[in-house]
Amino acid sequence: MKNIILVRSAARALLGSGGRNYHHHFSTAAVVKQHGGGAFGNFYWRRMSSLPDIKDEEDSKDKKKEVINNNNNTVISSYWGITRPKIQRDDGSEWPWNCFMPWDSYRADVSIDVTKHHEPKTIGDKFAFKTVKFLRVLSDLYFKERYGCHAMMLETIAAVPGMVGGMLLHLKSLRKFQHTGGWIKALLEEAENERMHLMTMVELVKPSWHERLLVITAQGVFFNGFFVFYLISPKTAHRFVGYLEEEAVISYTEHLNAIESGKVENVPAPAIAIDYWRLPKDATLKDVVTVIRADEAHHRDVNHFASDIHHQGKELKEAPAPIGYH
């Protein structure tokens, strides 16, 4: 008798429609009750019922309705479980930046010697030095005393070598199944730091369309050229970057002199710079240029150091990487 009831219920579930559905659900409920409920009853009800699981559907709809609305741009994040925890500043206010986190911020070491210079000795050193000096002449002719625009252009170039070097070391590590002594992280830190210089300068200088076009062209040429350059001779490539950073220090020193002489207005520092370098709330452009110059001096030392390692016939992994050494 029980088997007959089960067969009838199954047939009605498959064939029933319209008003029969109500009778079907009633019959199945009766069968579940007859079987005493429990685990079998619950399983049978889920298998035989044609009613949607209302709770599951509601939960699914709720998840899809949870969106983040920002300037009319809808970003669905909760569906994938991608959320960022609420982050606060030291004073308890909400952290406003997505491009960097509080643990990426730091106080620049402005006590570093900004006058150091590596005297070129080898043929590779002289080649790197003269190439950088030639590029400096071209940039000076174009930008002249537009220090902000010059700095912006410089940062779009300076952020490339660290990324290229880190990427190639990463690939080498994968090919040879070996560690790199932390140099991947050190070079990527350099690239990110230079990018933050650019993000800061863009807040201060609004580039024109032809300057944006120049950036796109220069980056395309420089990235590919430096990629090949690093493959051929990492030691010369790092020496080149060391001299490039020396010129950056000189450029920012001239920028500081222009601010102090009144040629350039000492405007308030942008909010992103205050949070990134942990500057005081009343910081000015002079403070920003000072910490950026210190960063460039640190990058100068790191790349000359990396080149010296190669000149000794060693690989970078044989020397400790200066992680966190902006």
C-alpha distance (Angstrom), angle and dihedral (degrees) to the residues before:
residue distance angle dihedral
M1 . . .
K2 3.82 . .
N3 3.78 90.5 .
I4 3.82 91.5 52.8
I5 3.81 91.4 52.6
L6 3.80 90.7 50.0
V7 3.80 92.6 50.6
R8 3.83 91.9 48.4
S9 3.77 92.0 50.5
A10 3.78 92.3 48.7
A11 3.81 91.7 49.9
R12 3.80 92.4 49.4
A13 3.82 90.6 49.0
L14 3.80 90.7 53.9
L15 3.80 100.6 38.6
G16 3.77 105.1 24.9
S17 3.82 121.9 103.2
G18 3.77 138.4 163.3
G19 3.77 111.8 3.9
R20 3.80 91.1 1.4
N21 3.79 90.3 70.1
Y22 3.77 92.0 69.1
H23 3.80 90.7 52.0
H24 3.81 89.2 47.1
H25 3.78 93.8 55.2
F26 3.76 91.8 46.0
S27 3.83 91.4 50.9
T28 3.79 93.3 47.9
A29 3.77 91.4 48.3
A30 3.79 88.4 52.3
V31 3.79 91.0 51.2
V32 3.80 91.4 50.0
K33 3.78 89.8 49.6
Q34 3.80 90.0 47.7
H35 3.80 89.8 53.4
G36 3.76 89.6 53.4
G37 3.83 98.0 -110.0
G38 3.78 110.1 -109.5
A39 3.77 124.0 118.6
F40 3.80 94.6 -35.4
G41 3.78 91.9 47.9
N42 3.78 93.5 50.6
F43 3.79 91.2 47.0
Y44 3.79 91.6 48.3
W45 3.79 92.1 49.0
R46 3.81 92.5 52.1
R47 3.80 91.8 46.9
M48 3.82 97.3 45.2
S49 3.80 103.8 34.6
S50 3.82 117.7 95.7
L51 3.80 91.0 -165.0
P52 3.83 113.1 109.8
D53 3.75 117.2 -111.8
I54 3.78 94.8 -103.2
K55 3.78 96.2 -168.1
D56 3.82 93.9 51.8
E57 3.79 91.3 48.1
E58 3.78 91.9 49.7
D59 3.79 91.4 49.8
S60 3.79 90.5 49.7
K61 3.79 91.7 49.7
D62 3.78 91.2 48.4
K63 3.79 90.9 53.1
K64 3.78 92.2 49.9
K65 3.79 91.3 47.9
E66 3.82 91.9 56.0
V67 3.78 102.4 94.8
I68 3.74 137.7 149.9
N69 3.79 112.8 -121.5
N70 3.79 114.4 -158.9
N71 3.82 120.2 166.5
N72 3.82 90.2 -24.9
N73 3.82 90.7 -55.5
T74 3.79 109.6 124.5
V75 3.77 115.9 -149.6
I76 3.79 115.0 -173.2
S77 3.77 105.9 -149.2
S78 3.79 109.5 143.9
Y79 3.81 91.7 64.9
W80 3.81 88.3 68.7
G81 3.77 95.3 33.3
I82 3.81 91.4 -115.3
T83 3.77 107.1 149.3
R84 3.77 135.5 146.9
P85 3.79 118.1 -137.3
K86 3.78 117.0 -121.1
I87 3.78 108.3 -90.9
Q88 3.77 124.3 -162.5
R89 3.77 137.6 -165.0
D90 3.79 120.8 -117.9
D91 3.80 89.5 -94.2
G92 3.81 91.5 56.1
S93 3.82 97.4 -105.6
E94 3.80 119.5 131.6
W95 3.81 116.9 -89.1
P96 3.83 105.1 -112.8
W97 3.81 102.0 -166.0
N98 3.78 130.8 88.3
C99 3.82 95.5 175.0
F100 3.82 92.8 69.1
M101 3.78 137.7 8.6
P102 3.84 131.0 -131.9
W103 3.81 91.0 -102.1
D104 3.82 88.7 58.4
S105 3.80 91.4 58.5
Y106 3.79 122.1 89.8
R107 3.79 145.3 159.6
A108 3.79 111.6 -94.6
D109 3.78 118.2 -125.3
V110 3.81 99.4 -123.4
S111 3.81 91.9 173.4
I112 3.81 91.3 80.4
D113 3.80 116.8 119.0
V114 3.81 105.8 -102.4
T115 3.81 94.0 -174.9
K116 3.83 99.0 66.2
H117 3.78 117.1 122.1
H118 3.79 131.3 -176.1
E119 3.77 109.6 -134.0
P120 3.84 109.0 -135.2
K121 3.79 111.7 -119.7
T122 3.79 110.9 159.1
I123 3.78 127.2 57.3
G124 3.81 89.6 -106.7
D125 3.82 91.0 52.1
K126 3.79 92.0 50.6
F127 3.78 91.7 47.4
A128 3.80 91.3 51.4
F129 3.81 93.0 45.6
K130 3.81 95.6 49.2
T131 3.82 92.2 44.9
V132 3.79 91.3 54.0
K133 3.81 91.7 46.7
F134 3.81 90.3 51.2
L135 3.81 91.2 51.1
R136 3.81 89.0 47.8
V137 3.81 91.0 56.5
L138 3.80 91.0 52.1
S139 3.81 93.7 49.2
D140 3.82 92.3 46.8
L141 3.79 91.0 52.0
Y142 3.80 91.1 51.8
F143 3.81 102.1 40.8
K144 3.83 100.4 26.7
E145 3.83 105.8 172.2
R146 3.82 97.2 -11.2
Y147 3.79 90.7 113.8
G148 3.79 96.5 173.2
C149 3.80 94.1 52.3
H150 3.79 90.6 43.8
A151 3.82 90.6 52.8
M152 3.80 91.5 47.8
M153 3.80 91.6 52.5
L154 3.80 91.2 45.3
E155 3.81 92.6 53.9
T156 3.80 93.7 51.3
I157 3.82 87.1 58.7
A158 3.81 98.6 37.1
A159 3.82 92.0 56.1
V160 3.82 92.3 60.8
P161 3.86 105.1 67.7
G162 3.81 95.9 56.7
M163 3.79 91.1 51.1
V164 3.81 93.3 46.8
G165 3.80 93.3 46.3
G166 3.79 93.1 45.7
M167 3.80 91.7 47.7
L168 3.81 94.0 49.9
L169 3.80 92.2 46.4
H170 3.80 88.5 49.1
L171 3.80 91.4 53.7
K172 3.81 91.2 45.1
S173 3.80 89.9 52.1
L174 3.80 89.8 52.9
R175 3.80 93.2 48.1
K176 3.80 96.3 47.2
F177 3.82 98.4 34.1
Q178 3.80 91.4 -128.7
H179 3.79 140.7 124.8
T180 3.80 121.2 -108.3
G181 3.78 99.8 -147.8
G182 3.79 93.0 -109.1
W183 3.80 94.2 -61.8
I184 3.80 94.0 124.8
K185 3.79 90.1 60.4
A186 3.81 92.7 42.5
L187 3.81 93.2 53.7
L188 3.80 93.8 43.6
E189 3.81 88.6 49.7
E190 3.78 87.8 55.1
A191 3.81 92.0 50.3
E192 3.81 91.8 49.0
N193 3.79 92.1 47.4
E194 3.80 90.8 52.0
R195 3.79 90.0 48.6
M196 3.79 90.0 54.4
H197 3.81 88.1 52.4
L198 3.79 86.8 56.9
M199 3.80 93.6 47.2
T200 3.79 88.0 53.1
M201 3.80 95.4 47.6
V202 3.79 91.9 48.6
E203 3.82 87.7 59.4
L204 3.80 88.6 56.0
V205 3.80 100.2 37.2
K206 3.78 124.2 42.4
P207 3.82 104.6 -151.1
S208 3.79 118.5 -138.4
W209 3.79 122.7 -128.0
H210 3.81 94.2 -99.6
E211 3.82 90.7 50.3
R212 3.80 89.8 51.6
L213 3.80 89.1 50.0
L214 3.80 89.8 50.3
V215 3.81 90.2 51.6
I216 3.80 92.3 51.8
T217 3.81 91.9 48.9
A218 3.80 95.0 44.4
Q219 3.78 93.3 47.2
G220 3.80 92.9 49.5
V221 3.80 92.6 50.6
F222 3.81 96.3 39.7
F223 3.80 96.9 46.8
N224 3.79 94.3 53.0
G225 3.79 93.3 40.7
F226 3.80 93.8 49.2
F227 3.82 91.1 45.1
V228 3.81 90.6 59.4
F229 3.80 91.1 39.0
Y230 3.82 91.9 55.9
L231 3.81 92.1 47.5
I232 3.81 91.2 53.1
S233 3.81 99.1 42.5
P234 3.82 122.0 0.3
K235 3.81 92.0 179.6
T236 3.82 92.4 56.7
A237 3.79 91.1 41.8
H238 3.81 91.7 55.3
R239 3.81 90.5 45.4
F240 3.80 88.6 52.1
V241 3.82 90.4 52.9
G242 3.80 90.1 47.1
Y243 3.80 90.3 56.8
L244 3.79 90.6 42.8
E245 3.81 88.9 56.4
E246 3.81 90.1 47.7
E247 3.79 87.9 58.0
A248 3.78 89.7 47.6
V249 3.80 89.4 55.4
I250 3.81 89.4 51.2
S251 3.81 91.6 48.6
Y252 3.80 93.6 50.8
T253 3.80 90.4 45.9
E254 3.81 88.6 56.1
H255 3.80 88.3 47.3
L256 3.81 90.2 53.6
N257 3.81 91.0 48.8
A258 3.80 89.9 52.1
I259 3.81 90.6 51.6
E260 3.79 92.6 48.7
S261 3.80 92.2 47.7
G262 3.79 92.4 49.7
K263 3.81 96.8 -113.8
V264 3.80 88.6 117.4
E265 3.79 121.1 40.8
N266 3.79 113.6 -116.5
V267 3.80 95.4 -131.1
P268 3.82 124.3 -179.4
A269 3.80 115.1 -79.4
P270 3.82 115.6 -102.2
A271 3.81 116.3 -105.0
I272 3.81 92.9 -114.3
A273 3.82 90.9 58.5
I274 3.81 92.7 48.6
D275 3.80 91.7 54.9
Y276 3.81 96.9 38.9
W277 3.82 96.6 51.0
R278 3.81 95.0 27.7
L279 3.77 90.8 -120.4
P280 3.81 123.2 171.8
K281 3.80 116.3 -89.5
D282 3.80 91.5 -109.5
A283 3.82 94.0 51.8
T284 3.79 118.0 141.7
L285 3.79 138.8 -154.8
K286 3.80 89.1 -88.1
D287 3.81 90.1 60.3
V288 3.79 91.3 48.6
V289 3.81 94.3 50.2
T290 3.81 89.7 46.5
V291 3.82 94.0 56.0
I292 3.81 92.9 42.5
R293 3.80 89.9 52.4
A294 3.81 89.2 51.5
D295 3.82 90.0 51.9
E296 3.80 90.8 51.1
A297 3.81 90.5 51.0
H298 3.80 89.6 53.4
H299 3.81 91.1 49.9
R300 3.80 88.1 50.0
D301 3.80 91.2 56.3
V302 3.81 94.0 44.9
N303 3.81 94.0 53.1
H304 3.80 95.2 44.0
F305 3.81 87.0 49.1
A306 3.82 91.0 51.1
S307 3.80 90.8 49.2
D308 3.81 91.2 50.1
I309 3.81 89.8 53.7
H310 3.81 90.2 55.7
H311 3.81 91.2 45.1
Q312 3.80 88.1 58.3
G313 3.81 88.7 58.8
K314 3.81 93.4 -108.0
E315 3.77 135.0 119.2
L316 3.79 123.3 -115.3
K317 3.80 91.4 -111.8
E318 3.82 89.1 66.9
A319 3.81 92.0 66.7
P320 3.82 125.8 55.8
A321 3.78 112.3 -100.8
P322 3.82 116.6 -122.4
I323 3.81 95.0 -123.1
G324 3.78 111.5 -176.2
Y325 3.79 91.4 15.7
H326 3.79 100.5 131.1
